[in-house]
Amino acid sequence: MIVFGDSLADAGQFPDVGGPLGATLRFTNREGPTYQNGSGEIYGAVSSTLLGGRLGLGSDALAPSTSPVNQAIGLGDGNNWAVGGYRTDEIYDSITGTSVVGAGGVVYRSRPGYLANGNRADPKALYYLTGGGNDFLQGQVTSAASASRAAGQLAQSALALQQAGARYIMVWLLPDLGLTPLLYGTANQAGVSALANVFNQTLIAQLQQIDAEIIPLNVPRLLAEVVADPGRYGLATDQNLLGTCFNGNGCTANAAYGLASGTPDPTKLLFNDSVHPTSTGQKLIADYGYSILSAPWELTLLPEMAHGAVRSHQDALRNQWQQAWQPVGQWQAMVDTGGQQLTFDNQHGGAKGDGTGYALTVGGSYRLSNAWRVGVAGGYYNQQLEAGVADSDYSLDSYLATAFAQFQQGRVWGDLAATAGKLDYDNLKRKFDLGVGQRSEKGDSDGDLWALSGRLGYELTRGDSAWRVSPFISADYASVKVDGYSEQSLRATALDIGDQRRDSKRLGIGLKASRSLSNATSLFGELAHEREFNDDAQNLDLALRSLPANSFTLQGYSAQRNLDRASLGLRHQLSPGLALNAAYNWRRSDASQQQGVNLALSLDF
């Protein structure tokens, strides 16, 4: 993760006058409990550092790039090039020219910028970009034309990164400066707000032209939502959050929770000073960014739920096929009920998830001849999945229909099954942290699937043996399509989600066996190892519902290459033609596990 911008993302380029020895300044409140200069308390982290932490990056990786303090005490430079006070032209310079840290015309330190001397951008990195506020504050933006020009300069920073190889760039929309303590309630509020809107409209339009995955953060809309419902995010509900600040620097200090009050508490306020958010505001923005980045890790598990359903359906049929065939010219009916558990481990591009479900399968077969049997089956599968750090809830109802044929001639046997299904994703609830609380975005979707499965085996034992042992080879193909959908709200965090398709192509080798325990009871089971030939990461098209034209594509779940499966069951003949099967089924790859139990009745007639 590499960061560029201004004070809103500055991780500590300047010395912290009044702080501990070797500490650096960040443009937010101190961590407390006194929040005072000289207290030994450091400044809280900014959104870029907080987001990097949620992504698993250490503090060294996101340390400031050009800090004179760190240089003096021998600490290495990090990947945060944001500098407090930078205008959009200076942000561009820190990328393509020279990074300068200074104040009042005095340069504390300078060094070549990120792309200077022909350096290339890392296509696998996340680039984080803020800017524009200082163009207003330093008098560079005074008209619609100058607002558009400043926005174009920020877009040029994103373009320079893209042209050097960057693929993933997260860009803030400019917060509404009219709704800060510096300008709120003044005669200039409306005019500055209008120019901030011009800035953002230009920025949005120009970002659309860049051939990269530009991930916009609609920060002005998010902050407006927070102010409209402050209690949800731990902020004070009875205070003027836009007209007051915490430390009183350039604005009216809040009388109830400000630094000079008897109960200082910046977590209750949105602004630390006249324009910079408190640590609470910074965390809200970091959580917002993480909610977007983590969305595909969860949402690309939706096709995997359907793959789990069809594999459970196939397991139930294969368990049934283990028992003896009915006589030629007769039917065999079956009803099977079962429960399953589906677990996804954490992986790069995939969220941790735990799912449960139950199933009902009914079907029947007809024996055509000594060598052939054909049949049909229908299944209903209900699944619930909790995924991600905030336990998002996803629900799927699958309706499956299968036609199958079985062959056995001497010791050679085979089976072939074709399955089609309808998928109903009802009540998809994506949940994520947002400040001290949680937010959820809801939606519904549909989908379909079809699958082909075949096996060919050879029986090693003679017909009079108590054991029946058969090695086999298998081939499976399954295609799942999940329709795109829009989450129901129009809030800053709501997404438009594109279509998904996940095909599974597997070859396997295995061994099935059964043994008679008595005239009425037998034990059966299978072991198999399968190789997945479609293990590329899933790509998911996304857009903020509030910015539908600024779409982007992010990677999600990757199927694992190797899969092992096993089943173990018991069959008991209750009466002539009536049998009871009980089975346990297990599948495992490096990143997922599926297990289930089935209980089935079959009747020959």
C-alpha positions in Angstrom: 0.0 0.0 0.0 1.4 3.4 -1.1 -0.2 6.7 0.0 -0.1 10.2 -1.5 -2.0 13.3 -0.4 -2.2 16.0 2.1 -2.7 16.3 5.9 -5.8 14.0 5.8 -3.4 11.1 5.2 -0.1 12.4 6.5 1.4 9.6 8.7 3.9 11.9 10.5 6.2 13.9 8.1 6.7 16.8 10.6 8.2 16.9 14.0 5.7 16.8 16.9 6.6 20.0 18.9 5.2 19.3 22.4 5.2 15.6 22.0 7.6 12.8 23.2 11.1 12.8 21.9 11.2 11.5 18.3 7.5 11.7 17.8 5.9 13.1 14.7 2.9 15.2 14.0 -0.4 13.9 12.6 -3.3 16.1 11.9 -5.8 14.8 14.4 -6.1 14.6 18.2 -3.7 13.1 20.6 -4.6 9.6 22.0 -5.4 10.8 25.5 -6.3 10.7 28.3 -5.3 14.3 28.6 -4.9 15.1 24.9 -2.5 17.9 25.9 0.8 19.0 24.4 3.6 18.0 26.6 1.7 15.1 28.1 3.8 12.4 26.4 0.8 11.3 24.3 1.2 10.7 20.6 -1.2 11.7 17.9 -3.8 9.2 16.8 -3.4 7.3 13.5 -4.9 8.7 10.2 -7.2 6.7 7.9 -4.4 5.5 5.6 -2.5 3.9 8.5 -5.7 2.5 10.0 -6.7 1.0 6.7 -3.2 -0.5 6.2 -3.5 -2.1 9.6 -6.8 -3.7 8.7 -5.1 -5.1 5.6 -2.4 -6.6 7.7 0.4 -4.1 6.9 2.8 -3.2 9.6 3.5 0.3 10.8 6.9 0.4 9.2 5.4 -0.2 5.7 3.2 2.9 6.1 5.7 5.1 7.8 6.2 8.6 6.4 8.3 8.8 3.2 10.3 12.0 3.9 10.3 12.6 7.6 13.3 14.6 8.9 12.7 13.2 12.4 12.9 9.6 11.2 16.0 10.3 9.2 17.7 12.0 12.2 17.1 9.0 14.5 17.9 6.4 11.9 14.5 5.1 11.0 13.8 4.0 7.5 11.4 5.7 5.1 8.0 4.2 4.5 5.4 4.3 1.8 3.3 7.2 3.0 4.1 10.2 0.8 1.2 12.4 2.0 2.4 15.7 3.5 0.3 18.2 5.5 -0.2 21.4 3.5 0.2 19.8 0.0 -1.9 21.2 -2.8 -2.8 19.0 -5.7 0.2 20.2 -7.8 2.6 19.3 -4.9 1.0 15.9 -4.6 1.7 15.3 -8.3 5.3 16.5 -7.7 5.7 14.0 -4.8 4.9 11.3 -7.3 6.8 12.4 -10.4 9.3 14.9 -9.2 10.5 15.7 -5.6 8.9 15.1 -2.2 9.5 18.2 0.0 8.7 18.6 3.7 8.9 22.1 5.0 7.1 25.1 6.3 7.3 28.9 6.0 9.7 28.6 3.1 12.1 26.4 5.1 12.8 23.0 3.7 13.3 20.4 6.4 14.0 17.5 4.0 13.5 16.6 0.3 14.1 13.5 -1.7 13.2 12.2 -5.2 9.5 11.4 -5.6 8.0 7.9 -5.9 8.3 7.6 -9.7 11.5 9.7 -10.0 14.5 8.3 -11.9 12.3 6.0 -14.0 10.8 4.0 -11.1 7.8 1.9 -11.9 4.6 1.4 -9.8 3.8 -1.9 -8.3 0.7 -3.4 -10.2 -0.2 -5.5 -7.1 -0.2 -2.6 -4.6 -3.0 -0.5 -3.4 -2.5 3.2 -4.0 -4.3 5.6 -1.7 -4.8 9.2 -2.9 -6.3 12.3 -1.2 -6.1 15.9 -2.0 -7.7 19.2 -3.0 -8.5 20.8 0.4 -5.4 23.0 0.5 -6.1 24.3 -3.0 -9.1 25.9 -1.4 -7.5 26.9 1.9 -4.5 28.5 0.2 -6.6 30.6 -2.2 -5.9 28.6 -5.3 -9.6 27.8 -5.9 -11.8 30.8 -6.3 -14.0 29.9 -9.2 -15.5 26.9 -11.0 -12.6 27.0 -13.5 -10.0 26.9 -10.8 -11.9 24.1 -8.9 -11.9 22.0 -12.1 -8.2 22.7 -12.7 -7.3 21.5 -9.2 -9.4 18.4 -9.6 -7.7 17.7 -12.9 -4.3 18.0 -11.2 -5.4 15.3 -8.7 -6.6 13.1 -11.5 -3.2 13.6 -13.2 -1.6 12.0 -10.1 -3.8 8.9 -10.5 -3.0 8.9 -14.3 0.8 9.1 -13.6 0.6 6.1 -11.3 -1.5 4.2 -13.9 0.9 4.9 -16.7 3.8 3.7 -14.5 2.0 0.4 -13.9 -0.4 0.9 -11.0 -3.7 -1.0 -11.2 -5.6 -0.4 -8.0 -6.0 3.3 -6.9 -8.3 4.4 -4.1 -9.2 8.1 -4.4 -11.1 10.3 -1.9 -13.7 12.6 -3.2 -13.1 16.0 -1.5 -15.0 16.5 1.7 -17.4 19.4 1.7 -15.3 22.2 3.1 -18.4 24.3 3.6 -19.5 21.8 6.3 -16.4 22.2 8.4 -16.0 24.4 11.5 -13.9 26.8 9.5 -16.8 27.8 7.2 -20.0 26.3 8.6 -22.6 29.0 9.3 -20.5 31.7 7.6 -21.3 33.8 4.5 -18.8 31.7 2.5 -20.3 28.3 3.3 -22.6 28.0 0.3 -20.0 29.2 -2.2 -17.3 26.9 -1.0 -19.7 24.0 -0.9 -20.6 24.7 -4.5 -17.0 24.8 -5.6 -16.2 21.6 -3.7 -19.1 20.0 -5.7 -17.5 21.3 -9.0 -14.2 19.8 -7.9 -15.7 16.4 -7.3 -17.8 16.3 -10.5 -14.6 17.0 -12.5 -12.6 14.5 -10.5 -15.3 11.8 -11.0 -15.4 12.4 -14.8 -11.7 12.4 -15.2 -11.1 9.3 -13.1 -13.5 7.4 -15.4 -11.1 7.9 -18.3 -8.2 6.2 -16.5 -7.5 2.6 -17.5 -7.1 1.3 -14.0 -9.3 0.0 -11.1 -10.1 3.4 -9.6 -11.9 2.8 -6.3 -13.6 6.1 -5.3 -14.5 6.9 -1.7 -17.6 9.1 -1.5 -16.3 10.8 1.7 -18.7 13.8 1.6 -21.7 11.5 1.4 -20.4 9.3 4.3 -19.8 12.3 6.5 -23.2 13.7 5.8 -24.7 10.4 6.8 -22.7 10.4 10.0 -23.9 13.9 10.9 -27.5 12.9 10.2 -27.3 10.0 12.7 -24.3 10.7 15.1 -25.4 8.4 17.9 -24.9 5.3 15.7 -21.3 6.1 15.4 -20.6 7.1 19.0 -20.7 10.8 18.4 -22.6 13.3 20.6 -26.2 13.7 19.6 -26.8 17.0 21.3 -23.8 19.0 20.0 -23.1 21.1 16.9 -20.7 18.7 15.2 -20.1 20.9 12.2 -19.7 24.3 13.9 -17.5 23.2 16.8 -14.2 21.3 17.1 -12.1 19.6 19.8 -9.0 21.7 20.2 -10.2 25.2 19.3 -7.6 25.7 16.7 -9.2 28.2 14.2 -12.7 27.3 15.3 -15.1 27.3 18.2 -14.1 24.7 20.8 -16.9 22.5 21.8 -18.0 23.4 25.4 -19.0 19.9 26.4 -16.3 17.8 25.0 -13.6 20.2 23.8 -10.0 20.2 24.9 -10.5 23.0 27.4 -13.8 21.6 28.8 -14.0 19.6 32.0 -14.7 16.4 30.1 -12.5 16.5 27.0 -13.5 13.6 24.6 -12.6 13.8 20.9 -14.5 10.5 20.3 -17.7 12.5 20.7 -16.8 15.1 18.0 -16.2 14.9 14.3 -13.6 17.6 13.9 -10.4 18.0 15.8 -9.7 21.5 14.5 -11.2 23.8 11.9 -10.9 21.3 9.0 -9.3 18.0 10.2 -11.3 15.1 11.6 -10.8 13.5 15.0 -9.5 10.0 15.3 -13.2 8.9 15.2 -13.6 10.6 11.8 -10.4 9.0 10.6 -11.5 5.6 11.7 -14.9 6.0 9.9 -13.1 6.7 6.7 -10.7 3.8 7.1 -13.6 1.4 7.8 -15.4 2.7 4.8 -12.4 1.9 2.6 -12.0 -1.5 4.1 -15.7 -2.3 3.6 -15.2 -1.8 -0.2 -12.0 -3.7 -0.4 -13.3 -6.7 1.6 -16.7 -6.9 -0.2 -15.4 -9.2 -3.1 -13.7 -11.5 -0.6 -17.2 -12.3 0.8 -19.4 -11.9 -2.3 -17.3 -14.3 -4.4 -18.2 -17.0 -1.9 -21.8 -16.9 -3.2 -21.0 -19.2 -6.2 -19.1 -21.4 -3.8 -22.2 -21.9 -1.8 -24.0 -23.2 -4.9 -21.0 -25.5 -5.8 -21.3 -26.8 -2.2 -25.0 -27.6 -2.8 -24.4 -29.5 -6.1 -21.6 -31.5 -4.6 -23.7 -32.4 -1.6 -26.5 -33.5 -4.0 -24.0 -35.7 -5.9 -22.8 -37.2 -2.7 -26.3 -38.2 -1.7 -26.9 -39.9 -5.1 -23.5 -41.7 -5.1 -24.3 -43.1 -1.6 -27.5 -44.4 -3.0 -25.8 -45.9 -6.0 -23.7 -48.1 -3.7 -26.5 -50.4 -2.9 -27.7 -53.4 -5.0 -29.8 -52.6 -8.1 -33.4 -53.6 -8.3 -34.5 -56.5 -10.6 -34.8 -55.8 -14.4 -38.0 -54.0 -15.2 -38.6 -52.6 -11.7 -38.4 -49.2 -10.1 -36.5 -48.1 -7.1 -37.7 -44.9 -5.3 -35.6 -43.0 -2.8 -35.9 -40.2 -0.3 -32.9 -38.6 1.3 -32.6 -35.9 3.9 -29.3 -34.5 5.2 -27.5 -31.6 6.8 -24.1 -30.1 5.9 -21.5 -27.7 7.1 -19.3 -25.6 4.8 -16.3 -23.8 6.1 -14.0 -21.4 4.3 -10.6 -20.6 5.8 -8.9 -17.2 5.5 -7.0 -16.9 2.2 -5.6 -14.1 0.1 -8.7 -12.8 -1.7 -11.2 -14.8 0.3 -13.0 -14.2 3.6 -13.4 -16.7 6.4 -16.8 -18.2 6.5 -18.9 -20.8 8.3 -22.1 -22.2 6.7 -24.8 -24.7 7.6 -27.6 -26.2 5.6 -30.0 -28.9 5.1 -31.3 -30.9 2.1 -34.1 -33.0 0.9 -33.7 -35.2 -2.2 -36.3 -37.5 -3.8 -35.9 -39.6 -6.9 -36.2 -42.9 -8.6 -34.5 -45.3 -11.0 -35.7 -47.8 -13.5 -33.6 -50.9 -14.4 -33.6 -51.3 -18.2 -31.5 -54.4 -18.5 -28.9 -56.4 -16.7 -26.3 -53.7 -17.6 -28.3 -50.5 -17.5 -30.2 -48.4 -15.0 -31.5 -44.9 -15.5 -33.2 -42.4 -13.1 -34.1 -38.9 -12.1 -33.8 -37.0 -8.8 -34.8 -33.6 -7.5 -33.3 -31.8 -4.5 -33.9 -28.8 -2.4 -31.0 -27.3 -0.4 -31.1 -24.4 2.1 -27.8 -22.8 3.1 -26.8 -20.1 5.5 -23.3 -18.6 5.5 -21.7 -16.2 7.9 -18.6 -14.6 6.4 -16.1 -11.9 7.1 -14.9 -10.1 10.2 -18.4 -8.7 10.9 -20.2 -12.0 10.3 -22.2 -11.0 7.2 -25.2 -13.2 6.5 -25.9 -14.8 3.2 -28.8 -17.2 2.4 -29.3 -19.5 -0.6 -32.1 -21.8 -1.6 -31.1 -24.3 -4.4 -33.6 -26.3 -6.5 -31.8 -29.1 -8.4 -32.9 -31.7 -10.9 -30.7 -34.6 -12.1 -30.9 -37.2 -14.7 -28.5 -40.2 -14.4 -27.5 -43.4 -16.0 -25.5 -46.3 -14.7 -23.8 -49.2 -16.5 -22.3 -52.4 -15.2 -21.1 -55.2 -17.4 -18.9 -57.8 -15.7 -16.4 -56.0 -13.6 -16.6 -52.7 -15.6 -19.0 -50.1 -14.3 -19.7 -46.4 -14.9 -22.2 -43.7 -14.1 -23.1 -40.4 -15.7 -25.2 -37.6 -14.2 -26.4 -34.3 -15.5 -27.8 -31.6 -13.1 -29.5 -28.3 -13.6 -30.6 -25.9 -10.9 -32.2 -22.7 -10.0 -30.6 -20.5 -7.3 -32.4 -18.1 -5.1 -30.1 -15.8 -3.0 -32.5 -14.2 -0.5 -31.6 -11.8 2.2 -27.9 -11.2 1.3 -26.7 -9.0 4.2 -23.2 -7.7 3.9 -22.1 -6.4 7.3 -19.0 -4.4 8.2 -17.6 -2.2 11.0 -18.1 1.5 10.7 -16.7 3.5 13.6 -17.8 2.1 16.9 -20.8 0.3 15.4 -21.7 -1.7 12.4 -23.6 -1.1 9.2 -25.2 -3.6 6.8 -26.2 -3.4 3.2 -28.8 -5.8 1.9 -29.8 -7.2 -1.4 -31.2 -10.2 -3.3 -30.1 -12.2 -6.3 -30.9 -15.2 -8.4 -28.7 -17.6 -10.4 -28.5 -20.9 -12.1 -26.2 -23.9 -12.4 -25.6 -27.0 -14.4 -23.2 -29.8 -13.9 -22.0 -33.0 -15.5 -20.4 -35.8 -13.5 -19.0 -39.1 -14.7 -17.1 -42.1 -13.3 -15.6 -45.2 -14.8 -14.4 -48.1 -12.6 -13.3 -51.7 -12.5 -14.3 -54.1 -9.8 -11.4 -56.1 -8.4 -13.3 -58.7 -6.3 -15.4 -61.7 -7.4 -19.1 -61.7 -7.0 -19.1 -64.2 -4.2 -16.7 -62.2 -2.0 -18.0 -60.3 1.0 -15.9 -57.4 -0.2 -16.5 -55.3 -3.3 -13.6 -53.0 -4.1 -13.4 -50.8 -7.2 -10.8 -48.2 -8.3 -12.2 -45.5 -10.5 -11.5 -42.3 -12.4 -13.9 -39.4 -12.4 -14.5 -36.2 -14.3 -16.7 -33.3 -13.1 -17.8 -30.0 -14.6 -20.0 -27.5 -12.8 -20.9 -24.0 -13.9 -22.6 -21.5 -11.5 -23.9 -18.1 -12.5 -25.0 -15.5 -9.9 -26.9 -12.6 -11.3 -25.6 -9.1 -10.5 -27.7 -7.0 -8.1 -27.8 -3.7 -6.3 -27.8 -3.3 -2.6 -31.0 -1.7 -1.5 -29.8 1.6 0.0 -28.3 4.7 -1.7 -25.8 5.3 1.1 -22.1 5.9 0.6 -21.4 2.2 1.4 -24.0 0.6 -0.9 -22.7 -1.3 -4.0 -23.8 -2.3 -7.4 -22.5 -5.9 -7.8 -21.8 -7.4 -11.2 -22.6 -10.9 -12.5 -20.5 -13.8 -11.3 -19.7 -17.0 -13.0 -17.5 -19.7 -11.5 -16.8 -22.9 -13.5 -15.3 -26.0 -11.8 -13.4 -28.5 -13.9 -12.1 -31.5 -12.0 -10.5 -34.9 -12.7 -10.1 -37.4 -10.0 -9.0 -40.9 -9.0 -10.6 -42.9 -6.2 -11.5 -46.1 -4.7 -15.0 -47.3 -3.6 -15.6 -50.3 -1.4 -18.4 -52.1 0.4 -18.5 -55.2 2.7 -21.4 -57.3 3.8 -21.7 -57.5 7.6 -24.7 -59.8 7.6 -27.5 -60.8 5.2 -29.2 -57.5 6.0 -26.4 -55.0 6.7 -23.5 -53.7 4.7 -20.8 -51.1 5.1 -19.8 -48.9 2.2 -17.4 -46.0 1.5 -15.3 -44.0 -1.0 -12.0 -42.2 -1.0 -11.0 -39.9 -3.9 -8.5 -37.2 -4.8 -9.5 -34.6 -7.3 -7.5 -31.9 -9.2 -9.2 -28.6 -9.9 -8.2 -27.1 -13.3 -9.9 -23.7 -12.8 -8.2 -22.2 -9.8 -7.8 -18.6 -11.0 -9.0 -15.8 -8.6 -12.5 -14.7 -9.2 -12.9 -11.1 -10.5 -15.9 -9.1 -9.4 -17.2 -5.9 -11.0 -18.3 -3.3 -8.4 -19.5 0.3 -8.2 -20.7 2.6 -5.5 -24.4 3.1 -5.9 -23.8 6.8 -5.4 -21.2 6.8 -8.2 -22.5 4.2 -10.6 -20.4 5.3 -13.6 -17.1 4.8 -11.7 -17.0 1.0 -11.7 -14.0 -1.1 -10.8 -13.0 -4.7 -10.7 -11.4 -6.5 -7.7 -10.3 -10.0 -7.0 -11.9 -12.4 -4.7 -12.0 -16.1 -3.8 -9.7 -18.6 -5.5 -10.6 -22.3 -5.7 -7.9 -24.6 -4.5 -6.1 -26.9 -6.9 -6.3 -30.1 -4.8 -9.4 -31.6 -3.2 -9.8 -34.8 -1.2 -13.1 -36.4 -0.4 -14.3 -39.4 1.5 -17.6 -41.0 2.5 -18.6 -43.8 4.9 -22.0 -45.3 5.2 -24.1 -48.1 6.5 -27.0 -49.8 4.7 -29.6 -52.0 6.4 -32.3 -54.0 4.7 -35.5 -53.3 6.7 -37.6 -55.7 4.7 -37.6 -57.1 1.2 -37.2 -54.2 -1.2 -37.0 -51.6 1.6 -33.6 -50.3 2.8 -32.2 -47.6 5.1 -28.9 -45.8 4.3 -27.0 -43.6 6.7 -23.8 -41.9 5.4 -21.2 -39.3 6.4 -19.5 -37.3 3.6 -16.3 -35.2 3.8 -14.4 -32.9 1.4 -11.4 -30.9 2.1 -9.0 -28.5 0.2 -6.4 -26.1 1.6 -9.0 -23.3 2.0 -12.4 -25.0 2.5 -14.0 -28.0 4.1 -17.4 -29.5 3.5 -19.0 -32.3 5.6 -22.5 -33.7 5.8 -24.7 -36.5 7.0 -27.4 -38.2 5.1 -30.3 -40.5 6.0 -32.1 -42.2 3.1 -34.9 -44.7 2.5 -35.2 -46.7 -0.8 -38.0 -48.9 -2.0 -38.1 -51.4 -4.9 -41.4 -51.8 -6.7 
